Amino acid sequence: MKLMKKTTRWFVDFFEVYLPIAVFLLMFITFLVNVGFRYILKDPQNWTFEFSVYSFVVVGLLGACTAYRKEDHVVFDLLYAELKPRGQNILRIISYLIVIVSLAAIIPSSVRYLLKLPTVTSIMKIPEGIIFMSFPVLLVSTVCRSVCRLVLDVKAFRNKTYVQRYNTGEKDALI
Amino acid sequence: MSWYLAIPFVVLILAFVIRMPIGLGMLVGSIVYFLAKGMSISSLVNSVCYGMINAYILIAIPLFVFTANVMNSGQVTDKVYDFASSLIGRRRGATAYVNVIGSLIFAGMTGSALADASGLGVLEINQMEKDGYDAPFSCATTAASSVIGPIFPPSIPFVIYAMISGASVGKLFLGGMVPAVLLALIMCIYIYFISKKRNYPHGLVVTFKHFMLSTFKAIPALLTPVILMGGIYTGIMTPTEAAAVAAAYALVISFFVYRCLSSKALGKILLDTLRTTGTIFLVIAGAYAFSYIITAEQASK
């Protein structure tokens, strides 16, 4: 059980933290290489532009997973803040249910589409399907995390505590 | 235009009510629209992914965020604060002036109100409270002055506006300079009157030696906006490349000049950059899906 938890954590961290950070660093370095080649060596490179643009897609979409994990996304909570804990608990449950159902509905079709996507990048010839897989990763990550949070919120509702037990600021939670 | 167009908007309003993240609300609304209309999800995936590829200029945003985080992580904010402090000297309400001037200088490096409020802002509020200013005034001054961040170049909202409208980033940046300076000036005039009325404390006496020393120490930090703006307006670099060069410069001065950045801190900076980038880009991804629907429904007609 402990090993499974550890493996899951590593797997989640890989896609939500390590991979996008590595891609961001590569994008950053590529930009500097681009400036160096163009203005110092007077030999502009096309691959640098292509690499930056495609890595930007990965950073943006996988970064959204990280932001969801930390509950950093922009929310409109005027109504939510006015409710009692029970009402807030109910709204969270509804919100997660909608997210889970709608995002889970398109995961299979988006993966199928990307696996069959024939296009490749024009210079480096990387299949675009692989790069765009960040989109289904975002969907899967959001759905899995929402399911975990939904379970905790349903438990809180049944126990009549109504309190959010994840991301309470005590520690960097996986959920 | 069909009634299906109402679906994403209804879902978005629902997202507001139930505290669903806005970006996710837009994405969920688009998904419901696609499913209700029986359209292929491939269009949704394409609109999000290719939309981001075509928005090359937006790459500047994570780089500006990275620069801001590097600047905030170490002594760079302290140097800027010391420089602003020695610039103001022994005026009544000096710390409040320093708050505004410091934010104006910092705005030239980051382009984000959030970066200003969470980095330099914390330092400013603490110092103001220590000097005897009341908490509401300290917070209000910090909140108001941090808003100069997205007005004075470089500015993240200007980059987003340029991407949407096709306007020149360089011209937008140039257009933000005078309004930002005017805002700072008006805030200083307000501070002058309010400090007199509430009898806020004077600042410390600044000797010429101290002024020169703090200026000298702040020079590497103060060069950041020069590199950014100089690179863009001389035509040497595009705004995106300038953002990358500014980020590299921020790293160099933090690591080698001020020696205030550890590799552990760099890891946290990268994670924070990723979080902020993800927060912005989920909304942008949702907006791309929305704009595809509006185009497909010919709503503009």
Interface residues (C-beta under 8 A of the other chain):
Chain A: V17 P20 I21 F24 L25 M27 F28 F31 L32 N34 V35 Y39 F49 S52 V53 Y54 F56 V57 V59 G60 L61 L62 G63 A64 C65 T66 A67 Y68 K70 D72 H73 V74 V75 F76 D77 L79 Y80 L91 R92 I94 S95 I98 V99 S102 L103 A105 I106 S109 S110 Y113 L114 E128 I131 F132 F135 T142
Chain B: L14 A15 F16 V17 I18 R19 M20 P21 I22 G23 L24 L27 V28 I31 V32 F34 L35 S40 I41 S42 L44 V45 V48 C49 M52 I53 Y56 L58 I59 P62 L63 F66 I236 M237 T240 E241 A244 V245 A247 A248 L270 L271 T273 L274 R275 T276 T277 G278 T279 F281 L282 V283 I284 A285
